[in-house]
Amino acid sequence: MNRGFDYLDAHNYDQGIAYFEDLLKQDPHPQVRMALASAYAARAGIKIENIYNFIAVKHEPQMRLQLSGLNFSEQTNETVKSLEAFLAQWEQVPNVSKDGRLDLDKAVKILSETDNSGARLYSAMLRVVVLKRNVGDGVQQWDLRFNSTSKKICTKDIQPWWDWAERVFGVLDKLGTDIELAFPKKQEELRQYREQLDDVKIQMKQVKIPKGEQCF
């Protein structure tokens, strides 16, 4: 596989992808799948060192919410600190372009065709990048809609938002599957997360968006 990695090191991503695709037809080993997924990820601008950076934040998060002098409970203070730590971690997740997201979609599809724990862990990490892109798209669309002249939410706006929410939950669902396969001994610990996610998806399917044009 060295030739394929030589292509990637030289930024010849198309050649690297073609090489590993041909190799996968001859040898469907998980390592070959991971190599091909890495080639797609590299073309998307996501490399293993980028992924490592958001897995292990090496610095203390900067506290942007000043709590000194405020009469908050200790539990509230701890919650805010946890939120700051999460935001610091989230900011380390690499950003990917819309075209890059298509490459990451191909990468996780390739990795989803094996139950190898290492491959599914890699898939989970790539899905987090996809999740950030999906969330970013939703926030951007909301900003555009909120800053419009009418500032009203109409039924024609609800369906695209609902579709966006379902895509986000879809990524979370597949992310849960990846994590379960990556850490089979922790399936019991992850069960509650999956049950809560399933409950939300069921509730979403029960919601009926009003027909006709209404604004609120």
Backbone torsions as a table, in degrees:
resi	resn	phi	psi	omega
1	MET	NA	-2.1	-176.2
2	ASN	-59.0	-36.1	-178.9
3	ARG	-61.9	-40.8	179.2
4	GLY	-61.6	-43.0	179.2
5	PHE	-69.6	-28.9	175.1
6	ASP	-63.2	-39.7	177.3
7	TYR	-60.9	-43.7	-178.0
8	LEU	-67.0	-40.6	178.7
9	ASP	-61.9	-31.3	179.2
10	ALA	-88.9	5.9	-179.9
11	HIS	66.2	21.5	173.9
12	ASN	-90.5	69.8	-170.6
13	TYR	-66.1	-39.0	179.9
14	ASP	-61.9	-42.3	178.8
15	GLN	-67.2	-39.2	178.2
16	GLY	-63.3	-42.9	178.6
17	ILE	-62.7	-46.5	179.9
18	ALA	-60.7	-40.5	-179.7
19	TYR	-62.9	-48.8	-177.1
20	PHE	-71.9	-29.6	175.4
21	GLU	-63.9	-43.6	177.1
22	ASP	-64.2	-40.2	-179.5
23	LEU	-66.2	-36.6	180.0
24	LEU	-65.1	-33.0	177.9
25	LYS	-64.2	-29.6	-179.4
26	GLN	-91.4	-30.4	-174.5
27	ASP	-143.6	98.1	-177.7
28	PRO	-81.5	30.7	-179.4
29	HIS	-64.8	145.0	179.9
30	PRO	-54.0	-34.6	-180.0
31	GLN	-65.3	-33.8	177.4
32	VAL	-69.9	-39.9	177.0
33	ARG	-61.0	-42.7	179.6
34	MET	-65.4	-35.9	178.3
35	ALA	-66.0	-43.7	178.8
36	LEU	-65.8	-41.7	177.4
37	ALA	-61.7	-38.5	178.2
38	SER	-64.2	-34.7	178.8
39	ALA	-66.3	-43.4	176.8
40	TYR	-64.3	-42.3	179.8
41	ALA	-63.5	-39.7	179.4
42	ALA	-63.3	-40.2	178.2
43	ARG	-65.9	-27.5	176.9
44	ALA	-80.0	-5.6	179.8
45	GLY	90.9	12.3	-178.7
46	ILE	-110.6	116.6	178.9
47	LYS	-114.8	165.5	-173.8
48	ILE	-60.0	-34.7	179.7
49	GLU	-68.0	-31.0	175.4
50	ASN	-65.0	-41.3	-178.8
51	ILE	-66.2	-41.2	-179.3
52	TYR	-61.5	-35.5	-177.6
53	ASN	-61.4	-36.8	-178.4
54	PHE	-90.3	-11.6	174.2
55	ILE	-76.3	-41.7	-176.6
56	ALA	-122.0	93.9	175.1
57	VAL	-74.0	121.2	-172.6
58	LYS	-92.1	-3.5	-177.2
59	HIS	-122.1	157.7	175.6
60	GLU	-72.1	134.7	179.3
61	PRO	-63.9	139.2	177.7
62	GLN	-75.8	126.2	-178.3
63	MET	-76.3	111.2	-179.8
64	ARG	-92.5	-18.7	176.6
65	LEU	-98.1	112.0	-176.8
66	GLN	-82.1	119.1	-175.5
67	LEU	-103.4	-11.6	-176.0
68	SER	-64.5	135.5	178.9
69	GLY	85.4	-6.6	178.9
70	LEU	-99.6	138.9	-174.1
71	ASN	-87.5	65.5	176.9
72	PHE	-95.0	152.3	175.7
73	SER	-70.3	160.9	179.0
74	GLU	-61.2	-37.1	179.5
75	GLN	-63.8	-40.2	178.3
76	THR	-64.9	-42.9	178.2
77	ASN	-59.2	-43.6	179.6
78	GLU	-65.3	-36.9	178.7
79	THR	-64.0	-43.3	179.5
80	VAL	-64.6	-40.8	178.3
81	LYS	-62.6	-39.6	178.0
82	SER	-64.7	-38.9	178.6
83	LEU	-64.4	-42.0	178.2
84	GLU	-62.4	-40.8	178.9
85	ALA	-63.5	-40.2	178.7
86	PHE	-64.2	-44.3	-179.5
87	LEU	-63.2	-38.3	177.6
88	ALA	-62.7	-40.3	178.1
89	GLN	-66.5	-43.9	-177.8
90	TRP	-62.1	-37.9	-179.6
91	GLU	-66.8	-20.4	178.9
92	GLN	-80.2	-15.0	179.8
93	VAL	-66.5	127.7	-178.5
94	PRO	-61.4	146.8	174.0
95	ASN	-89.2	146.5	-179.0
96	VAL	-133.7	146.3	179.3
97	SER	-76.0	170.9	178.5
98	LYS	-62.9	-42.2	177.1
99	ASP	-64.6	-39.1	178.4
100	GLY	-63.3	-34.0	178.6
101	ARG	-62.9	-35.6	177.1
102	LEU	-62.1	-39.4	177.1
103	ASP	-66.8	-38.8	178.2
104	LEU	-67.6	-34.6	175.4
105	ASP	-60.7	-40.4	177.5
106	LYS	-66.7	-38.4	-178.9
107	ALA	-63.5	-47.8	-177.8
108	VAL	-69.9	-28.8	176.0
109	LYS	-64.9	-41.6	178.5
110	ILE	-63.3	-41.8	-178.6
111	LEU	-73.2	-26.0	-178.2
112	SER	-72.5	-10.7	-177.9
113	GLU	-89.4	12.4	173.9
114	THR	-139.7	149.7	177.0
115	ASP	-96.5	9.5	178.9
116	ASN	-58.4	129.3	-173.7
117	SER	-62.7	-40.1	179.6
118	GLY	-64.8	-41.7	179.6
119	ALA	-65.0	-39.8	-178.6
120	ARG	-73.7	-28.6	174.2
121	LEU	-66.8	-42.5	176.8
122	TYR	-61.7	-42.1	178.4
123	SER	-60.6	-42.9	179.9
124	ALA	-60.0	-42.0	-179.7
125	MET	-64.8	-40.4	178.7
126	LEU	-68.0	-34.3	179.0
127	ARG	-65.3	-32.4	177.2
128	VAL	-63.3	-38.8	177.1
129	VAL	-64.0	-43.2	177.6
130	VAL	-62.5	-41.2	179.9
131	LEU	-60.5	-43.9	179.1
132	LYS	-61.5	-40.1	178.8
133	ARG	-63.9	-43.9	-179.7
134	ASN	-63.1	-43.8	178.7
135	VAL	-63.8	-42.6	178.6
136	GLY	-60.4	-39.7	177.5
137	ASP	-61.7	-42.6	-179.9
138	GLY	-64.4	-43.5	179.2
139	VAL	-63.7	-41.3	179.6
140	GLN	-63.2	-44.0	179.7
141	GLN	-64.6	-37.5	178.4
142	TRP	-64.2	-43.5	179.2
143	ASP	-60.7	-42.1	179.4
144	LEU	-64.3	-41.3	-178.2
145	ARG	-70.8	-42.0	-176.7
146	PHE	-67.8	-32.1	-178.5
147	ASN	-87.7	6.6	177.9
148	SER	-72.7	170.1	-174.4
149	THR	-68.8	-36.0	-174.9
150	SER	-77.3	-35.3	-178.7
151	LYS	56.0	27.5	176.3
152	LYS	-111.3	150.4	175.2
153	ILE	-101.8	119.9	-178.7
154	CYS	-112.0	164.7	-177.5
155	THR	-59.9	-30.0	179.3
156	LYS	-68.1	-19.9	178.2
157	ASP	-87.3	-22.0	-172.8
158	ILE	-71.0	-43.2	-175.0
159	GLN	-60.8	-46.8	176.7
160	PRO	-59.2	-38.1	178.5
161	TRP	-67.0	-38.5	179.3
162	TRP	-65.7	-41.9	177.3
163	ASP	-61.4	-40.7	178.3
164	TRP	-62.1	-44.7	-179.8
165	ALA	-61.9	-39.9	179.3
166	GLU	-65.6	-36.7	177.0
167	ARG	-64.6	-41.3	179.1
168	VAL	-62.7	-46.1	179.6
169	PHE	-67.3	-29.8	176.1
170	GLY	-64.3	-42.0	177.3
171	VAL	-64.3	-41.6	179.1
172	LEU	-62.4	-38.7	179.6
173	ASP	-63.4	-47.7	-179.7
174	LYS	-68.7	-32.8	175.9
175	LEU	-62.6	-40.6	176.9
176	GLY	-61.6	-41.2	177.6
177	THR	-62.5	-43.1	178.2
178	ASP	-59.2	-45.6	-176.7
179	ILE	-66.3	-38.5	178.1
180	GLU	-62.0	-41.6	-179.4
181	LEU	-75.5	-28.9	178.0
182	ALA	-73.5	-32.6	-178.7
183	PHE	-129.7	72.2	-175.3
184	PRO	-58.4	-27.2	-179.3
185	LYS	-74.4	-11.6	-178.7
186	LYS	-105.9	15.5	-177.2
187	GLN	-60.5	-36.9	-179.8
188	GLU	-64.3	-39.7	179.3
189	GLU	-67.2	-31.5	-177.5
190	LEU	-85.3	-9.6	-174.7
191	ARG	-61.8	-41.9	-179.1
192	GLN	-60.9	-41.8	177.4
193	TYR	-59.5	-45.3	-178.3
194	ARG	-66.5	-38.6	179.7
195	GLU	-65.0	-42.2	178.5
196	GLN	-64.6	-40.7	179.1
197	LEU	-65.1	-41.1	177.8
198	ASP	-62.9	-39.3	179.1
199	ASP	-62.4	-42.4	179.8
200	VAL	-64.5	-42.4	-179.6
201	LYS	-63.6	-38.7	178.1
202	ILE	-64.6	-43.8	179.5
203	GLN	-63.8	-37.2	179.3
204	MET	-64.9	-38.1	-179.8
205	LYS	-68.6	-23.9	-178.9
206	GLN	-81.9	-14.0	-179.4
207	VAL	-78.8	130.2	178.9
208	LYS	-108.5	119.6	178.7
209	ILE	-76.5	129.1	-178.0
210	PRO	-57.0	143.4	176.1
211	LYS	-90.2	159.5	-178.3
212	GLY	85.9	172.4	-176.7
213	GLU	-97.2	113.7	176.2
214	GLN	-132.8	143.4	177.7
215	CYS	-123.6	147.7	-175.3
216	PHE	-124.4	NA	NA
